[in-house]
């Protein structure tokens, strides 16, 4: 018999205007802390039943280096067999969930200074940073290590470049690597750059950086760098979830304050348009620019399907498309008696700031929501049914929605008066 689960353990309140349910993949990673903690704390002397077996398997596949480097750096792990065996044998199969758990932690190693031996054992791709968002690293770099491109200068105990004649393997690939470094197409991680400086100079330049020490491969600086200010022995599932959530952009974010969200949930609007509005506030509307970014196959372009002339950004999707701004202008003039500009429309949608209405019997947000719902319906009618997006037809739909809304409000008011 399982104990009852409290809702508070599964849901976290967010400022995004809704209820934040735990991400199942992050929670699955939190479950792996039972095995991940002992492996990161003392991979050579674990206790219990399962951790020693995991430690042995990890050390067996690491060829004498610190086994924690395999946990930290993806390129040091053996590739999974294809097709995967049914029993998930091998390092990739047994450690699949553990690898996924540690990969979710923020890997910010910019303030570290590992020793020279540790730097030489790292994958070459892991010490590189893309200079731009379009920079890519070829798959041929995956099997290369830092020691293939750099060596130790014993005079100063620092790293230096290998001469092309000293490349131990793949000289053509390494020449291309240094050419991209020299042209600043790729950048080197700050912790590797520090390995080119003598220790005393490094301490003079930045005393806050811990001095590198030791002559053997030691992954401890990287392990501690995963949890800034938190000992691994104190890491709890809630802390883990918090670290994982902060390492990625939040899936839902808006500019509304808590009080504005309370206003939003109390607006007299239909639940259908409230759902559309909620998605728009979190920048999750199905605009063509979003669809093209996440599904470039079915949506090869990001142009607007209505005007076909501009990029279909969320603002274009809602307001600035020429055919839609015509609808807003006419509708706004009829119900509010003024001409709307794009900042006014934007302020109404994203900040819940509405002008006074000519009619006091219906809320301004209700009128605004009728136009929003009409534009939404005719937009998708154009996409799915090839129905032309005609401003006059959209305005007729908006007027009909306003009439329906007024009729429903009258019935509600009558029911309330009879009840009292």
C-alpha positions, 0 to 999 in steps of 0.5 A: 500500500503506497502512502498518499502523495500530497499535491504540494510535492508534485506542483510548484507555484510559478509567477507565470500565472499558472501551476508549475508541475514538475518536469518528469525528466528532471524528476527522473534525474533527481531519482538518480542522485542515490547513485550519482552522489557516491560516484561523484564523492568517492568513485574508488571507495563506494559502499553498499550493494549497487554503487560498488558495481557501478564504480567498477563498471565506470572505472573499467571503461575509463583506462586509468583516468579519473572515472568521473571525467566520463560522467562529466564529458559526453565525448569520453563515453563509449557510444551506445550500441546500435541497435541497443541490446535488449538487456541494456548491457555495457556502460552506455546502457547501465549508465543511461539515466545517470548520464542524463541526470548529470547532463542536466546540471549546469556545466559552467566551468568558466571559473575553474583552474584544473591542473595540466594533466587533467586538461590534457585528458579532456576531449578537444570538443569540450574545451571549445566554445562556438564564436557564433550561434552557427558555429559547429564542430565536426564529428571527426573531433569527437575522438580527439583529446587536448593532448593531441593538440597541446603539450606541456612546456616543462620550463614553465609548467604550462600548456603550449601548442604542438608543432604540426610535425609533432601531431600524434594523429590526424594532422589534417584535422588538427591543422584545421582546428588551429586555423579556426582558433586563429581566425576566432571562429571557435574560442577556447574555454577559459579554464583551458586558457588559464593552463597557458599561464604560469601559476604565479601569474594566474594568481596575480591576475585573478586571486579568486581563482583557486590555484591549480595543484597536483600532477595527476588527473583529478576531476574534483574541480569540475565535480564541484563546479557543477554545484557552486556553493553546495557540497555533493553530500548535501545535494537533495532532490529539491536542490537538484531540480532547482539547479536544472531548472535554472540552467535552461530558459523557463518554458513559460515566462511573461511580464505580468506581475502577480496582481496582474495575473489575478486580474487576468484570471478574473477577466470576463472572457470566454475560456476559449479566448482565455487559452489563446491569450494565455499562450500569447502572454507566454510567447507560445502562439503557433506563429509560423516563426515558432513552427519553422524553428521547431518543425522546419520540415513541415514548415520550410519558411517563417513567412506569414500565411495571410499576407505572405510578405513578412515574418510571422512573429507573434506580434505580426500574428496578433496585430501587425499583419496588414489584413489584421491591423485593418480589422483592429483599426475598424473594430477599435474605432467602433467600440472605443472611439479612437484609432489604435496604434501597434503600441496601444494594441500591444499594451492591451494584450501584454499589460491588460491596459484598456481604454474606456468603452462607449458602452458601460454594460460590457467590460473592455477586455470582453470586447477586446477578446471578441476581436482576438477570437475572431481573428484567431478563427479566421486565421486558422480557417485560412490555413486549414480550409484555404478560406480567404482572410477578408477584413469585413468577414472577420469584423462580422464575426467579431460583432456577432461574438460581441452580441452573443456575449451581451446576450449571455451577460443579460441572461446572467444578470437576470438569473442573479436578480431572480435568485436574490 
